[in-house]
Amino acid sequence: MNRITQCMHGRGTVSGVMRHQNRPLTEVPGKYLAFMQDYRPVVFWNLTDRCNLGCAHCYSRSGPGSMTDEELSTKEALALIDDLAAAGVPLILFSGGEPLLREDLPELARAAAESGIKTALSTNGTLITPDAARMIKDSGIGYAGISLDGAGPETHDAFRGTRGAFAKAVEGFARCREAGLRTGLRVTLTRENMGELEALIDLAGTLGASRFCLYWLVPSGRGGEAYDRLQVGPKEVDEALTLLYRRASETDPGAMEFLTVDAPQDCIHLLRAMERDGSPDAAGAEALVRSLNGGCSAGKRVANIDPKGNVYPCQFARSPEFLVGNVRDQLFSRIWQDAENPVLTRFRAEPRDLSGKCGRCGSRDLCGGGCRVRAYAAGGDLAAEDPFCFVER
């Protein structure tokens, strides 16, 4: 995760990180969690594969026809939350499919809050009625990330495969705002919506979003099938990052935060831009980037649990060869702490083990070699170079 706004105002963030460095993760504010050096992960929990939409990039291949018979029961899910709390997990991000289709979401969210775990929601926004927004807020969920992949209905509805999805998602933002729930706009940038990026930033401000989060496409699930058609190239990456840097510099950091996800190498573009502009926060920004120890968070700072209780290093590494374990067979806390688990060992390997251009790159101490899922998808080697990297060597 490339936290553009926090790095551009690095001195304040550095002092905040230092103040919380030795505290339990459950006591650390969410904006500092990414910088804590700990293997107690943020958990991306796909509660269900059910979804009312059929999006082109869905890593879990969710949709209206997805089955529910093997989902963790409410009892199993509550027991899992107890274990996650005992393991010191600081944050659960409830995702799907569409998590609002999981009828026991309020019960699970309240249980997490009572256990001291912060919670957030990843949603397509189309099901957020006034009652749903109040339910989300009242159950203790502190943030809802709502996806918009176009600045208008033509692009967004085509990407999401459903007419009217844009209007309903925009309405979802309004309902959250009325309920006093903090929101963020999430966009997966592709060739088809690249030209709408600045309009999406403007829309995020209009909708009252406190965060603008740009995701890069990852070749996983249906995203893998559409990858060659939709993925942007180095020129488009540079243009997008330059735009986000400019807009972050023009925006009050307390009004809206800018960040990118799924490409650790984005930090290099940010640091170069700050150095070029003589930013007084450049040194603090580099210190924050280095505090992450560089690279892909999969298997270290993040974990994924799917609807059936399977554990993976991240939500995009959900193929059989990356299966870490299952919470029906063993507690998550024991799975995650198993130093001999072959999958976790591979993902936690030091960046110096990388090959190809990432192995030769002098900046890999900052980015750690990029996304390991993309590297594996390109050639079947987890230690290979990240083919998405734009950095000139």
C-alpha positions, 0 to 999 in steps of 0.5 A: 500500500502506497500511502501518498498523503501520509508520506507527503506529510511524513513528519507528523506520521513518523512521530505518530508511528514512533508513539505507537511502535510498542503498543498492542496492535489493537490500540494502534489507530488504523492510519498507522497499522501499515507501518507497524513491524509485526506479523499479526495481519490485517485480515481480509475476510471474504464472508461470502461469494454471493454477489448481486453484480458480476464484475469483470475484474473479480478475483473471487469470481463472485456473482448471483449464481455463487453457492452458499452451502459451504460458507462458515456458519455463524457459530464457526464465524464467531469462534473465528473472531474469538481466535483472531482477537486472541491472536492480536489481529488489529483489523478485519475487512469484511468483503465478499462477494458482497458482504451485505448479502451475509445475513449475520454481518451485524452479529459478526461485526458487533462480536469483533468490536466487542473483542477489540478488533477494528472493522471495515467494509468492502462493498459495491455500495448498491445495497446500502439503503438508509436502514443498511447504513444505520446497521453498518454504523450501529454494528461498530464498522468504522469505514466503508470502502465503496467501489466506483470504476467510472465517473458515470454510469456508462463506464461503471455499469459496463465494468460491473455488468449491471445497469443502474449499478452506478446510481445505486452506488452513488446513493450508497455514499449518500446513505452512509453520509447521512448515517455518519459513517466514514467512506472511501472511493475505491477504483480499479484503474484499467485502460477503459477508465483511465481517462476518467481518473481525475473526474473520479477524484472530483466525484469522491470529493462531492460524495464526501469520501475521506479516502481515494484508493486506487487499485491496480489490476491483479491477474486473479479470478476473472481479473486474470481472464481480463488482464491482458485486455484491461491492464495499463502500461508504464506510461499510464501508470506514470500519468496516474501516479503523477495526477494523484501526487498533484491532487494530494498536494492540492488537497487538505490532508484532513479532507481526503487521503490518497493511496494506491494498492497492489503495487509496492513500487509506487512508493518510488515514484512518490519519493522521486517526486518529493525529492524533485520538488524539494519537499521538507517531508521527503526524509520522513516519507522515505523513513515511513517507506523503509519502516514497511521493510519493503514489498508485498504484504501477502503472508506478512501484514495481510491474510485472507480467509475465504467463505469456506474458512481457507486461509491464503497469504492475500485475497489475490493469492487464492489458488490451490498452491497458495493454500495455507490451511483451513480454520475448520481444521486448525485455529487461524492463530496456529496456522499463521504462527507456523514457522514451517508452513511452506507457503508462508515461508515462501511469501516471507522470504527476504527480497534479496531472493528475487530474480530477474530485473527485480533481483538486479534493481537498486530500489528493491530495498524500498519496494521489496520487488513488487507484487508476488502474485503478478510475478507468479502469474507471469511465469510460475515463479514466486521469486520472479520479477514483477512484470507490472513494474514501471521503474527504470533501472 
